[in-house]
């Protein structure tokens, strides 16, 4: 069971990092999608051709996508290395446990059937905890989405419409 714990924590850490990166890079992603829409949709084609905006918009789009791509590749590389390290720790732990049980079996303290049952039980526990890590990661994504949604709903309006509404009758009286 303890051999799957590093992998479990790596999955949770990956979820938190991905959430932070997506939250930080949302404006750049929106800009890239907007530029893509301007470049590929027929609705803006006339203006893009008329003002010769194609090369400039394309450059901006390529710059935004290259930044996003390089950062995402760096994130994926860190995730792979962290996952590999966690797997190595898990395999080393399992190898140690299997070695201990094999020595106990060799010395006659355990039977061969006990060795087989132990190996099945250990692999089952390890699969369970890896699966639990995936469930927790998916739950973290849902929770982060919910928190993002709630923070969006709590946004205050940019214009001060209440201030304008209070002064509107005064403007009519002055006329």
N, C-alpha and C positions, 0 to 999 in steps of 0.2 A: 504494500500500500504506500509506503513512504517513497518508493522509487518513482511514483507518478506525481508526487507533489511538486517537484520543480517544473515539470511540464504544465501542470495546472496553473501555477503562478505566472509562467511565461505567457500563457494564453490570456490571462486577465490583464497583464501588463500591456500586451499587444492591443487589446480592446481599448484601453485607456489612451494609449498613444495614437491610435487611429482616430478616435473621437476628437482628441485635441488637434490633430493635424487637419481633419475635415472641418472642424469649427474655425480654425485659423485661415484655411484656404478657401472657404466658401465664396468670398467676394471674387477671388481670382478665377475660380471655376465658373461663376456666373458670367464674368467678363468674357471668358473663353467661349461659353455657350452663346452669348449674345453676338460675339464677333462671328462665330460659326453660322449663326442664323442670318446675319447680314450678308455673309459671303455666299451662302448657298440657297437662300430662299428668293423667290421671284418678287416678293413684296418690296424689297429694297434695291433690286437690280438697277432700276433706272437712275436712282440717285448715286449709286456706287459708280456707275459708268459715267454719268454726267460730270461728277466732281472728281473723277479719276482717283477714287478712294481704295480701289482694289489692292494695290501693292502695300499701302500703309496698313489697311485692316488685316491683310494677310500676315504682315510682319508682326503686328501686335498679337494676332492669334497664335502664330508660331512661337513667339516669346513666352506667352502665357502657358501654352501647352508644354513647352520644353521645361519650364520651371516646375510645373506640376508633375511631369513625368519623371524628372530627375529626383525630386523629393520623394515620390512614391517608390521609386526603385531603391533609394537609400533606406526607406522604411522597410521594404520587403527584404532587403539584404540583412538589416539588423534582426528582423524577425526570424529569418532562416538561421542565422548564426546563433541566436538565443535559443531557438528550438533545437538546433543540433547540440548545443551545450547541455540543454536539459535532457535530451535523449541520451547523451553519453553518460550523464550522471545516473539516469535511470537504469541504463544497461549495466553500468558498473555495479550499481546496487543489487540488481537482480543476479548478476554474475556472482557477487559475493554471497548472496543468500543461497543460490544454487550450489556453490562450492561448499558452503557449510553443511548443507543437507546431504550432498554427495559424500562428504567425508564421514558424516554420521552414518550413512548407509553402508559405506565401505567398512567402517568399524563394527558394524552389526547392531548398532543401536536403533536403527530404523530399517524397515523392510523395503524392498524394491517397490511394492505397491504404495507404501507411504510416500516414497519419492515421487511417483507418478501423480498421486493425489495432490501432493504439495505443489507440483509444477502447474497442474490445472488450476488450482485455487489461486496461485500467484498471478497467472496470466489473466484469470477472470477479474481479479481485483485491479490489476493494472488497466485493463480495458475499461472497467467501470469508471475509474478515476479520470482516464483520458476523455471518456464520454461526458463525464460530469464537467470537465473543464470546457468542453464545447458548449454544453448547456449554459454554463455560467457566462461564457463569452457572448452567446446569443442574447442572454438576459441583460447583460451589460449594454449591448447595442440598443435593445428596446428601451431600457431605462434612460440611456443617453438621448435617444430620440424624444422620449417623453419630456425630459428636462429641457431640451432645445425647443420643443413645441411650447412648453409652458413659459419659457423666457420670451418667446416670440409673442405670445398672447399678452404678456405684461408690458410690452413696449408702449411708451407714451407717444402721442402724436408729435410730429415735428413742428407744425404750425400751432400757434396759440389761438385757437378758434374761440375759446371762452373769452379771452381778452377783447377780441374784435366784436363778439356778440354784445358784450356789456357796453361798449362805446357806440354801437350803431345808432341807438335812439338819439344820442347826443349829436351825432353828425346830422341827423335829419332836422333837429331843432335849429341848428346853426344856419341852415339854408334858407 
